[in-house]
């Protein structure tokens, strides 16, 4: 199957992955060629997978590998309450917590695993301590392919067990995490293990389906803004590419503006954006409750900056108090996301206060993962209960 | 809106709920009249809710109340691996962990809340310590209606916090849980609070959509067996009614046989079934890892026995070791369910060993909720990890 991987910085073209998944000249991430002649297939979604529905946007995947766990087709929920409160025409939440392993990662894991199997690799792997580890472990088991999950040596058992249950080979690694990210890809690629790390090109492709679904859910319209909690940069890159492809295919004439949201305690992209820099710098002493996006040196950081510049979007950071407030507000709309997921709503509130949005805007927040992923964060919220005797039940109900 | 509620035991007909949701003559559960003239509406599932798609099966709900959180439309996953291992034609999992609050409860909560709002009740409530509490709290917040969640006084904060985050009124009640179940319905009904407890008739109705979806997902065919983890009895009653309605509507000529699965440590229905009894007895000293189905005196227990008799199905119990083994097996297919959810696969394995199934059977296991709901259960599984230095990464990958 012919593919074309293009350097996001210098434009160099490759016919296959390099063994770093990056450009050998400028060391920036590679990206699959834009698809410009695809249509959305009709069909009963109870009888098709998300990759079947959008298969024309994946001409480079051999879909005969059927390892779907039912990823995608997540709800887009309008909050009429928050729309009114914030004075914005439409505030929507794309709830990615309803994926098979309860995060958006599943959409990119399946495209990565299919690529690995198309290439005949003997195994797959990833480097992660959270959502991505569980996702790759689950799909590795479903595909019955050797799966290696590399985690930091100091990871707590509490986080490890919901990954271990899927039955992959779990390896704690002592050493620098950033180095591990790159080394695992190279060593893996040269030895038959395809590492589907955060910004691996075939993982990024999987996130395009979020864009296609939003487009369908808004009745074939494009929102004005999409806010995406951003760590390595893979998710926001994939969603933005999805909308660009919808435009290239003539299905819409507008790409939404993208807002990368980060935690103030680890904001390498937002900081570079604020300072007008073209390259990110390593963020020192990261510390935030939004652990899922606590990446001090995101591998796609520079590309996110380039993308935001072309797109007319921006990057913004929100502190832990703003994150916790937004997490609670979302839950009061029935959506319980992990703290990282709440950075999008927190950023929306902050930017609205700065008059960034107009009253007429349609704004979509990506809720990246379930609040059940990280329940310790709940200790930061007040727990209001009362205790009564069963004989006093009437008083409570009549009050 | 006219409704007809029929006693599941004596057949007495009511035009509205009694204030116990049970028959005033024989104290058995009421059930909405069978729907026999409905069709499944076509439509793009990204643009319709599950209650919109199946609205003809809900003539008694005024659907203008739009409080959907994106419940339903969950995947039905075939495990070719387990089909082969077990020697059964088709082993399927209906993964209800991909609902908005990560359990099947959401399907019944929304129908219950809509009924409450249709009747003009000022509030809603429930009695639960787990999945149902989170679900009712979430929909109560979405609907912006007063919501009371009653829990046992001794509930751990760890379980309470993922309920509290949604912002309902949380009340710990000292006293007998079974009495609380009945008292809350009566006191609530008489004072403007509609309690959507486990086998409330309008909650049971919500579970019918599981049947409609399975039917569509199997290409408009009916499976031979459906295995349902069973506690109060609401879930299995709703799914069975859904299939009976598909038959009554002329959409299929077969209703699958139902198997109620329970934990050996709390098996009032399986015990009564085994002993050929027509009524359940309170199960003494319940104790199982499957807490979500640990109900010693299920309010719909007798009706489940009647239903199973008419249906030709059965009830079976599995012990904690069998449950943990099945939980692990499911995870190795990429599906991580809570222990209660694994009773269906555990029962399938046990019954297959007893030659209960034929090679040609299509069997569906209901996976009721996410494994993230109860991660302490993971302490019962071996955690296999190795620790290496980053310099040894090559050895791991090349091995």
Interface residues (C-beta under 8 A of the other chain):
Chain A: X44 X45 X46 X47 X68 X69 X70 X73 X74 X75 X76 X77 X81 X95 X97 X98 X99 X100 X101 X102 X125 X134 X138 X139 X141 X142 X144 X148 X150 X153 X157 X158 X160 X161 X162 X164 X165 X166 X167 X169 X170 X171 X172 X173 X174 X175 X176 X179 X180 X183 X184 X187 X188 X191 X193 X213 X216 X217 X219 X327 X328 X331 X332 X333 X334 X335 X336 X370 X371 X372 X373 X375 X378 X379 X381 X383 X384 X385 X386 X387 X388 X389 X390 X391 X393 X394 X396 X397 X398
Chain B: X44 X45 X46 X47 X68 X69 X70 X73 X74 X75 X76 X77 X81 X95 X97 X98 X99 X100 X101 X102 X125 X134 X138 X139 X141 X142 X144 X148 X150 X153 X157 X158 X160 X161 X162 X164 X165 X166 X167 X169 X170 X171 X172 X173 X174 X175 X176 X179 X180 X183 X184 X187 X188 X191 X193 X213 X216 X217 X219 X327 X328 X331 X332 X333 X334 X335 X336 X370 X371 X372 X373 X375 X378 X379 X381 X383 X384 X385 X386 X387 X388 X389 X390 X391 X393 X394 X396 X397 X398
